[in-house]
Amino acid sequence: MEKSEFELVVSPGRQSIFFVALAAIFFTCMLFHLYGAGSIFYEFGLTDQSLIYALRRSEVIVLCFVFGIRFSMVKEVLIDVDTDLLVSRYRVGPFSRDFRSKCPHLEYISVFRTKRDMFEVNLWYRKNRHYKMYEFEEAEKAFAFARIAATKLKIDLLDATVANNSKWLDT
């Protein structure tokens, strides 16, 4: 299967520093317990008691590994415009796995101002569901990105930067 480039990133994968720190703590805990189990085998050999000790630690090792993976996992959502596929890509470090599905009926792209004076670009589908695409500090950059995305997807663009005064823009 040949690998193709996706034309539009709907939701970029971002992970908060808090989740990265939690993942690091869980992986460190896992290594600590793995080292403890290994050092018991090194000191006492393969005895019944060292095996029981290692089995008790294995539960903690597996839990720490699972939580470490969970907190370091990043999800990206991409659209392949040519094949009309929605691709959910899950990444953990350099490893990734793609899950492909049919793209839902996309309705429009909106740009609105957040409470923090940022400009958020959203892709709306199925009436009230949406993907948060990007956040920009400047309105011009947000609208430039939204126009490109709306043109590629052949959908409408809504300016919702002023509360209760939305207007449709030409793409």
N, C-alpha and C positions, 0 to 999 in steps of 0.2 A: 504494500500500500504506500503510495507516495505521500509525502508530507506537504501540505499546502499552507500558505500563510493566510491567516484570517484577516478579513478586511476591516473589522470593527471590534474593538474591545468595549464591551458593554459595562462591565464592572471589574476594575483592576483589583488584583489581589493585594490587599494591604493587611498587615498585622500590627496590632498596637504593641508598644514597647512592654506593656504590662504582661501581655500573653507570651511574648518572647522570653521575658524574665521567668515567668512561671514554667515554661517549657525547659529552660536551662536548669531550674531548681529540680524538676522531676527527673531530668536526665542525669544530673549529678547524684541525686538520691539513688537512682538505679545503679549507677557505676559504683557507688559506695557499697551497696548491698551485694553487688556482684563480686567486688573485690573481697568483701568479708567472707562470702561463701567459698571463693577460690582459695583464700588464705587458710581456711579451715581444712580444706582438702590437702593443701600443701603441707601443713603442720602435722596433721593426724592421719593422712592417707584416706583410703576409701573404707571407712568403718560404718557401722550401722548408725552411730550417733552423729557422725559428720554428715551422713546422707540425710538424716532427719532434719538436722540444722539447715542444710542447703534447701531442702524442700520447703521448710517454713519461710525461708527468705525468698524463695522463687515467686511466691504470691506477691510480695512487695515489689520484686523486680519487674514482674509482668505489669502490675498496676502502674508503677512509675513510668514504664515504657509507653503504655497506652495513653496515659495522660500527657506525657511529653510529646507524643505524636499529635494528639488532639490539639494541644495549645500551640504547636508550631505549624499546623496545617493552614494553608491559604487557598481560598477559592477565587478563581477568575471566571468570568462569564464572557464568552466571545460569540460573535455571529459571523458565520461564513455566508456572505451575501450571495455568492454564486450558487451554492447548493441548498440555501435556505435552511441551514442547520444552526441550532443553538448548542454551543459546546461549553460544558461546565468542566473546568480544569482544576483539579485538586493537586496542590504542590506541597511537598515537605522537603525543604532543602533543594537538592538538584533533581529529585525524583518527582515525576508528575504522572497523573492518570487523567485521561479525557473521557467524559461521558457525553455522548451525542444524542440529541433529541430534535424533533421537529420544532422549528421556531414558532412560537405562538403568534397570533395576529397582533402585530404592533400597531398602536394607534397614533401616538404623537410623541414628540420630545418637548419638554418644558424647561425653561430656565427661570429660577426664582431666587430671591434674596433670603438668606437665612438670618437668624437672630444675631449671628456673629459677623454680619456684614460680608458674608461670602456669597458667591453665586454658584448655586448647585444646578447641575444638568441631570435630568431624569428621563428615562425612557419608559413610557406608559404602555401597558398592554392589559387586555381583559378588564376594561372599565376602570377599576381603581387600584390595580397592582402596578408596581413600577420597580425598575432597577435604578439605583443611584449610580450614575455613571462617573461623574467627576465633580470636583469642587474647585472653583477658581476665586482668586482675590479680585480680579478685574472683570467687569461686565463684558468688555470687548472680547477678551479671550474666551469667555464662556459662550458668547453668542457665535464667535467664529467656529468653535468646536461643534456647537449644536447645529449650525448650518451645514457643516461638512457631514455630520452623522445623519441629519435629516435627508440630505441629498442622496447619500449612499443607500439609505433604507427606503427612500421614496415615500416619506411620511411628512406630516405637518409639523410646524414649529410654533410653540406657544410662548409668548413673553409674559411671565407671571411675576415679574420683579416688583410690581406695584400691587399691593394687596387690594383685592376686589376690583381690579382694573386690568384684567388679562386681555391680551390681544394676539391674534394670529398674525404671524409674519410670513413673508414670501421666502422660499428657500432658493 
